[in-house]
Each structure stands twice: as C-alpha cells, then as structure tokens.
Amino acid sequence: MWAKGWGVQACLGAVCLAVLLAPWPAAHGAETAGMITEIRSGRGRVEARAAGGPDWRAAAPLQALRPGDAVRATADAWGVVVLSGGRGTVKVDAAGSPYMVAAPRPGETRTQKALGLLEASLSFLSSGAEEAPRARLSTRRVPAPVILSPRNGPVLPDAVAFEWLGTAFARYTLRVAGPAGVVLERTGVRGGALAYPAGAPSLAPGVRYTVQVIGTGHPPQEAWFEVVEGGRAQAIRRDLAELEEALGTSASPNTRAALQAGFLASHGLLHDARVILLKALAKDPDEPALHELLGTLYAKVGLPDQAARSYDEAQFLLTRGTKE
C-alpha cells in the first residue's frame, strides 16, 4: 500500500538547495550523464560549466550533469563525479581539469537491471528543491521532544530503532502502539534513542504502528511507521547489492553512501536512508553532499529546522576554505 505512494513521492522529491541549482540550465529532456557526489573546496573551488556555455559556476553537491558539461578544480580543491550507465567514478582535481562529461556509449553499460537501480538513485538525487527551509530561533523554554526517526514511513525489518531530539538530562516515555494496543512502553528513558528490544513482541509487517515520545510538560509527540514485508525487504537488499556491483570498485565510501541513500529514499525508505548517511558522516563529517542529502530527507519528513541546519552545514563546508 505504501510502496507505490512513497515511491512516487520520493522520485518527485527535492534534494539540492534552490540557491545552488537555480542558475544551472534546466535539463528537461536531456540525458543525465553524471552527478557530482563529493566536493572539497580547500583553498580553491570546484566549478562546472554547462555544455556549450561560456561561464564557469560554483559546483553544487549532487548536481546533475549532462553530456558535454565540464567540471574543473583549482588549487587543492577536488570533486568526484559518478557517471551514469555504471561507468564508475572520476576524481577531478586541478591536474585533471577540466573534465568533460561524456554520454555512455552502446555496450558500455552493465546489466539492464543494475543500470536501472543506479538511475533510480541518480533520479532521486538530481531532483531540485524549490526553497531551502530556514531554522527558527530557539528559546530558553525546554522544548518538546521531536521524533526524528522513524517518522511517517516504512522501515526495513532489520533493527528498528527510535530517535528523537530532546534535552540531555530529561527523562522520556516511549510508547509504541498497534491496532491491538500498546506493544512497547519504556519510562524514564534518558537521552534521545532507544532500540526496539529483542524481547519485545514482534512487529508485524504491513501494520501501521504509532510511536509516541512524552516529555515532562509537553503533550505526546507522535509519528507512525510500517515494517516492510519480508519478501519486499529481501528484494531491496538484493537491489542494494546489485547497485554496489554497478558502482564498481572505484566509488569512494561517501559516494556509495549517497547513492545507496538515494536508492532507498527513491523507494520511500527515508528512515533507512538516514541511517546510512549518519554512519557515513560519523566517519567523514566534512562532506557537504552528505549533509545536503540529509537535509533533504529531513525536509521530506516535515522537519524544517533539522533540514535547515544540514543545508547550512553543507554551505559552510563548501565555502569554508575560500574564506580563510
């Protein structure tokens, strides 16, 4: 029931900042030949030029590229371009600039299914946001807890874990309820995370559950989730494995994380996409494309403040070196 609606919504959803993407010529009807998945500015810049265009402009994280577009880097800056058609990735630095993006040649692509998986991820990542949200000013009042994940969508049945934004020393009550009533309740939870206990009742696939987080002085904060049916979950895992094969051995961990998250998000699995991005950012917090994509996931689940912070961090990382 959710797969069709969420899949369509995800494929039509937003990814990049409008401020960054609006000046780039629209690619309606044009073939996507690649995408910029990593940018490190350093003391220089990563820039892109549209096919046949005279002007070089600052490149954006997750910027889609058409055949004939070019990418260059100056000084010690560098960027990574993942090529469509399963042609691997290219690291563009000053020594290899400019790099001209070519269209895949007949017979150059991998299997049709692997190609389709890669294109599904690129399609989600290349869709542009109309407007980036702005963070609201905080107050001194103890805020209500904010459910971060899972939040109003499907989740893979691997290890369901709940996460919310609250205060460090507050205690919270977490309650999970299904059609038959409460299946889990934990009181006095410190921090903002709780994994679904192994000894708790099993969560049935395809059933909508409600998760509530209750903090002192606030009404319950609520979201819903559904566990993906086993056969569908196995198919998603197989597709992820084939996506890995389509990327080949040249893709870096950050590019792999972005494309895996994009693929999962294109199927409505925003919770699982977020998990992949957070793991990648824990290892490398300086990649703006990962923050950009994380902001998009937050925006799609109705968390504008968290989205704005992620977008701001991406923009800071893009311009940090040039301001020093």
C-alpha positions in Angstrom: 0.0 0.0 0.0 2.7 2.5 1.0 5.3 1.4 -1.7 3.6 3.0 -4.7 2.7 6.3 -3.0 6.0 6.7 -1.2 8.0 5.6 -4.3 6.3 8.3 -6.5 6.6 10.9 -3.8 10.3 10.1 -3.3 11.1 10.2 -7.0 9.4 13.6 -7.3 11.0 14.9 -4.1 13.6 17.6 -3.6 17.3 17.2 -3.0 19.6 20.2 -3.7 19.4 23.8 -2.5 17.5 26.0 -4.9 20.1 28.7 -4.3 22.8 26.4 -5.7 20.8 24.8 -8.5 18.6 27.6 -9.9 21.3 29.2 -12.0 22.2 25.9 -13.7 20.4 25.4 -17.1 17.4 23.1 -16.8 18.0 19.6 -18.2 14.4 18.9 -19.2 14.5 16.2 -21.9 18.3 15.9 -21.6 20.1 12.8 -20.6 21.7 12.7 -17.2 25.3 11.6 -17.8 26.7 12.0 -14.3 26.5 13.7 -10.9 28.8 15.5 -8.5 28.7 13.4 -5.4 31.7 14.9 -3.4 33.2 18.4 -3.2 36.2 19.5 -1.2 37.0 23.2 -1.6 40.3 23.5 0.2 42.0 26.7 -0.9 40.4 26.5 -4.3 37.0 25.8 -5.9 35.2 23.1 -7.8 33.3 24.6 -10.7 31.0 23.4 -13.5 30.2 24.7 -17.0 27.1 23.7 -19.0 27.6 22.1 -22.4 28.3 24.9 -24.9 28.2 27.6 -22.2 30.9 30.2 -21.6 30.7 30.6 -17.8 32.1 28.5 -15.0 30.0 28.5 -11.9 30.5 27.1 -8.4 29.5 23.4 -8.4 26.8 22.2 -6.1 26.6 18.9 -4.1 24.5 16.4 -6.0 24.5 18.5 -9.2 23.3 16.5 -12.2 25.5 16.7 -15.3 24.6 16.4 -19.0 26.7 15.1 -21.8 29.2 17.9 -22.7 29.1 19.5 -19.3 32.5 20.1 -17.8 33.9 20.1 -14.3 37.2 21.7 -13.1 39.0 22.2 -9.8 41.5 24.9 -8.8 44.4 24.8 -6.2 43.9 21.9 -3.8 40.2 21.5 -4.4 38.7 18.4 -5.8 35.4 16.8 -6.6 34.0 13.3 -7.5 31.7 12.7 -10.5 29.7 9.4 -10.6 28.9 8.5 -14.2 25.6 7.1 -15.4 25.5 3.8 -17.1 27.6 2.1 -14.5 30.8 3.7 -15.8 32.3 4.2 -12.4 33.5 7.5 -10.8 36.1 10.1 -11.7 38.0 12.3 -9.2 38.5 15.7 -10.7 41.4 17.8 -9.3 43.5 20.7 -10.7 45.8 18.4 -12.6 43.0 16.6 -14.4 40.9 19.8 -15.1 38.8 20.4 -17.0 36.9 17.1 -17.1 34.4 16.7 -19.9 31.4 14.5 -19.1 30.6 12.1 -22.0 27.4 10.1 -22.6 27.6 6.3 -22.2 28.4 4.5 -25.4 26.4 1.5 -26.6 27.7 -1.7 -25.0 29.5 0.3 -22.3 26.8 -0.1 -19.6 26.4 -3.0 -17.2 23.3 -5.2 -16.9 20.0 -3.5 -17.6 18.7 -4.1 -14.0 21.9 -2.8 -12.4 21.7 0.2 -14.7 18.1 0.8 -13.7 19.0 0.7 -10.0 21.7 3.3 -10.4 19.5 5.5 -12.5 16.7 5.3 -9.8 19.2 6.7 -7.3 20.5 9.4 -9.6 16.9 10.4 -10.4 16.1 11.0 -6.8 19.4 12.8 -6.1 19.1 15.1 -9.1 15.6 16.4 -8.4 15.8 20.0 -7.1 14.3 21.8 -4.1 12.2 24.8 -4.6 13.3 26.5 -1.4 15.5 25.6 1.4 13.9 25.9 4.9 15.2 28.3 7.4 15.9 27.4 11.0 13.8 29.0 13.6 15.3 30.8 16.6 15.4 28.7 19.8 14.0 29.8 23.1 15.0 29.2 26.7 12.0 27.1 27.3 12.6 23.4 27.5 11.5 22.2 24.0 9.1 19.4 23.3 10.8 16.3 22.1 11.0 16.0 18.3 10.7 12.5 16.7 13.5 12.2 14.2 13.2 8.6 13.0 11.3 6.5 12.0 8.9 9.2 11.1 5.8 8.6 9.0 7.1 6.0 6.6 8.2 2.4 6.0 11.3 0.8 7.6 13.3 -2.3 6.8 12.8 -5.0 9.4 16.5 -5.3 10.4 16.9 -3.4 13.6 14.2 -0.8 14.3 15.5 2.0 16.5 13.8 5.1 17.6 15.5 8.5 17.8 14.2 11.9 19.0 15.6 15.3 19.7 15.3 16.4 23.4 17.4 17.7 26.2 20.4 15.8 27.6 19.2 15.3 31.1 15.5 14.9 30.6 13.7 11.6 31.0 11.2 10.5 28.4 8.5 7.9 28.0 8.5 6.0 24.7 5.3 4.1 23.7 4.7 2.0 20.6 1.1 1.0 19.8 -0.5 -1.0 17.0 -4.2 -1.7 16.1 -4.5 -4.1 19.1 -3.0 -1.7 21.6 0.4 -0.9 23.2 3.2 -3.3 22.3 6.0 -1.5 24.0 6.4 1.2 26.7 9.5 2.4 28.4 9.6 5.1 31.0 12.5 7.1 32.4 14.5 6.9 29.1 17.5 9.2 29.2 18.9 10.8 26.0 17.2 10.5 22.7 17.4 7.0 21.3 16.0 3.5 22.1 16.4 0.4 20.0 13.4 -1.9 19.8 14.2 -4.6 22.4 14.8 -8.1 21.2 12.4 -9.5 23.8 9.5 -7.2 22.9 6.6 -8.5 20.8 7.5 -8.9 17.1 6.4 -6.0 14.9 4.1 -7.3 12.1 4.9 -6.3 8.6 2.5 -4.1 6.8 0.9 -2.9 10.0 0.9 0.8 10.9 2.3 1.4 14.3 2.3 4.7 16.2 5.3 5.8 18.2 4.9 8.4 21.0 7.6 10.2 22.9 6.4 12.0 26.0 8.4 14.6 27.9 7.6 16.4 31.1 5.3 19.4 30.5 4.5 18.6 26.9 1.8 16.7 25.1 2.9 13.4 23.4 4.8 13.8 20.2 3.7 11.2 17.7 4.7 9.6 14.4 3.9 6.4 12.5 5.8 3.7 10.8 5.3 0.4 9.0 7.7 -2.6 8.8 8.4 -3.7 5.3 7.1 -7.2 4.4 9.9 -9.9 4.3 9.9 -10.6 0.6 10.0 -6.9 -0.3 12.8 -6.3 2.2 14.8 -9.2 0.6 14.3 -7.7 -2.8 15.5 -4.3 -1.6 18.6 -5.9 -0.1 19.3 -7.7 -3.4 18.9 -4.4 -5.3 21.4 -2.7 -3.0 23.9 -5.5 -3.6 23.4 -5.1 -7.4 23.7 -1.3 -7.0 27.1 -1.9 -5.4 28.1 -4.0 -8.3 27.0 -1.3 -10.7 29.2 1.2 -8.9 32.3 -1.0 -9.4 35.4 -0.7 -7.3 36.2 2.9 -8.0 33.5 4.5 -5.9 34.5 6.0 -2.6 32.7 5.3 0.7 30.9 8.8 0.6 29.7 8.3 -3.0 28.5 4.8 -2.2 26.6 6.2 0.9 25.0 9.0 -1.2 23.9 6.6 -3.9 22.6 3.9 -1.5 20.7 6.5 0.4 19.3 8.0 -2.8 18.1 4.5 -3.9 16.5 3.8 -0.5 14.8 7.2 -0.5 13.5 6.7 -4.0 11.6 3.7 -2.6 10.3 5.7 0.4 12.7 4.2 2.9 13.8 7.6 4.3 14.5 6.1 7.8 17.0 3.6 6.4 18.5 6.2 4.0 19.1 8.5 7.0 20.9 5.6 8.9 23.3 5.2 6.0 24.0 8.9 5.9 24.6 9.2 9.6 27.1 6.3 9.6 29.0 7.9 6.7 29.0 11.3 8.4 30.3 9.8 11.6 33.4 8.7 9.6 33.7 11.8 7.5 31.7 14.9 8.7 33.2 17.2 6.2 31.4 16.0 3.0 28.8 18.7 2.0 26.9 16.3 -0.3 26.0 14.0 2.6 24.8 17.0 4.7 22.8 18.2 1.7 21.1 14.9 1.2 20.4 14.5 4.9 18.8 18.0 4.8 16.6 16.7 2.0 15.4 13.7 4.0 14.6 15.9 7.0 12.6 18.3 4.7 10.6 15.4 3.2 9.5 14.1 6.7 8.5 17.6 7.9 11.5 18.6 10.0 12.4 22.1 8.5 14.7 23.1 11.4 16.8 20.0 11.1 16.8 20.3 7.3 18.0 24.0 7.5 20.8 23.0 9.8 22.0 20.3 7.4 21.8 22.7 4.5 23.7 25.4 6.4 26.4 22.9 7.3 26.7 21.9 3.6 27.0 25.5 2.6 29.6 26.2 5.3 31.8 23.3 4.2 31.6 24.5 0.6 32.8 28.0 1.4 35.0 27.4 4.4 38.3 27.2 2.6 37.7 30.2 0.4 37.0 32.4 3.4 40.2 31.5 5.3 
